[in-house]
Amino acid sequence: MKNIINFALVFFGSFAIAQVAIGKASISVIPSTTTPNPSISLEFGNYTAPQGKGIVLPWVVSATGTIDSVTGTLIYDVNDKIVKYKNSATTWFNLSKNETTLVDGTMNYDTTGAVNTTLQNSLTDAATAKTSIGTPTDVPGILVLEDGNKAMVLPKMPSPHLNIINPEPGTMAYDTLTKQLAIYNGKVWSFWKP
């Protein structure tokens, strides 16, 4: 019961202040002040070894099947075994790889990203299932961050590929050592650096 009350307070509180911290006590402050950074909508905590944690993206059967997705949507495509970002009204951009390699020098291929979807296969999403942080609109999505001047801060840790134990496909985190975005596709990590 206590957990339900705490969740309800955080959930409804997110609408009041439009800033949420998960895995930490509060939103990061502006340097040299105690003022919460107004540019942060959703912020995850900093984690250290060996208990690293990442954010797991929603799994979809196919990116092309996400009819109502909008620019900026992030998903894990179970068919392609690739993390994807929608960068225009009709185009998806791959953020990870699904490498195909020969097995024993034969024409048998082993593809990365083995995904076990049995957890979600028996579940049906409610059409109204949605959490919005910021000004609510009709944008489709499970978790929608809606604000013209705020961003999400990913979970941060050194070497997520070494410190996240048993990551799920679609896991994302920020590597504080290499200053890179780390994305797991179910078998291998991909790293992006600006």
N, C-alpha and C positions, 0 to 999 in steps of 0.2 A: 504494500500500500504506500509506504514511504517513497519508493522509487517512482510510482505513478504520480504522486504529488510533485516530486522534484522534476520529473519530466514535464508535467503540465506547466509548472512555473517557468522553466526554461523555454518551453515552446511558446507560451503566450507572452512571456517577457521579451522574446525576440521580436515580436511585432511592435512592442512599445518603444524599444530603444534601437531596433534595427541593427544591432551589433551583437554577435554571439561568439563566445570563446568555448571551445571544446577541448578538454584535456589540459586546461590551465585555468587559473582563477579569474583572469580578466583579459581584455583586449590589450595589446601592447600600447605603450604610451609614446607620445611624441618625444624624441630625444631631449634631454635636459628639462623635462616637465613631468607633471603627473597627469596630464590631460590624455584621455584615451585617443588613439589615432583615429581621426574621423574618416580616413580612407579605407578602413577595414570593415567589411560586412560580416565575414565568417573567418575565424582564425583557429587553427589547430595548435596544440602544444608542441614543444620541442621535446624530442625523445632521445634517450641515450641507449647504448648497447646494454644488455641484449634484448631489450623489450621494445624495439622499434615498432611503430604503427604507421600505416598509411591510410589514405582514403581509397575505398573501393568503388569504382564507377559502376553504374547500372549495366547489367548484361542484357543485350538484345540479340535476337536470333539473326537479324541482318540490319545493317545500317540503312539500306534502301527501304526497309519496311517501317522505318520510323517516320511516318508521313508528316506529322505535325511538328517535327523538330525544327528549331530555329538556329540561326547563326550563333556560334558560341557553345553549342551542345557538345558534351564529352560523353562517349559511350565505350563499352567493350563489346565488339562484334564477335559473337560466339562462332559463327560460320567461318569467318576469316581468321579468327583468333588474333585480332589486332585492336589496339586502342585507337579510336578515331575522334577527330574534332571536326565539327561542321563549320567550314570557313566561308560558305556562301549559301544562298538559298537552295542550291542543288548539289553542291560539291562537299565530299568528305575528304579530309586529309589524314593520312596514316601517321600516328605518333609512335607506333611500335612496329616491329617486323613479325612476319610469320615465315621464318626461313625454312626452306626445303632442302634436306640433305640426303645423299645416298646412304643406304645402310648396307654394309658389307660389300661395297662395290657393285651391287646389283641395281636393278631398276626399281627396287622397293624403296619408297621414300618415307622419311620420318619427318612429320611437320611439328613445329613447336606449338606450344600453347594448349596442351591437353587440358580440357576443361570438364569438370564434373558439375553439371547443372541440375543434379537430382534435387538439390535443396529448393530450387525455385520452380522446377517442373510441375509440381503438384499445386502450386499457388497461382491464384488469379488476382492481378492487381485491380483494385477498385478504381473506377474511372476518375473518382474525385480524390484519390490519394495524392497529396501534394503538401509540401511545406514551402513557404515563401518567406524569405528574410528581406525586408525592405518594403517598398510600396507594392501591394498585391495587384497583379494584372492577370490577364487571361493567357499568359505565356505557358505552353505545355511543359511538363517536366515533373520529376519527383521532388527534387530540391531545386528551387529557383531563387537565385540571388538577384534582387531587382533594385538597383540603385544606380543613378547616373554618375556617382563619384566614389564608389566603394568597391573593393575587390576581395577575393577569397585568398587567404594565406594557407598554403598546404602544410601538412605535418612536416616538421624539419628534424633532421638527424644526420649524423655522420654515416656514410656508407649504407644506405638503406638496403642495398643488395646483400649485405652481410648481416645486418641487424634486424631485419623484419623476418621473423621465423614463420615459415609456411605461409607466404603471401598468397592471396587469391588473385586470379587473373583480373586485370584491370586496376591493380593497386598503383597508386601514385604517391610520391613523396618528394621533398626537396632535399638534396644531398648538400649538407652544410660544408663538407670538406672540399668538394669539387665545384660547388656552386652550380649544380645541374639539376634538372627535372629528371627523376627516375621513374620509369613506367615498366610494370611487369606484365607480360602477355600470357602467363601461365607456365612458361618454361625458361625464358630468358628476360633479362632486363635491358631496356633501351634507355639511353641517356641523351638529354637535349640541353645544350648550352647556348644562351643568346649570343 
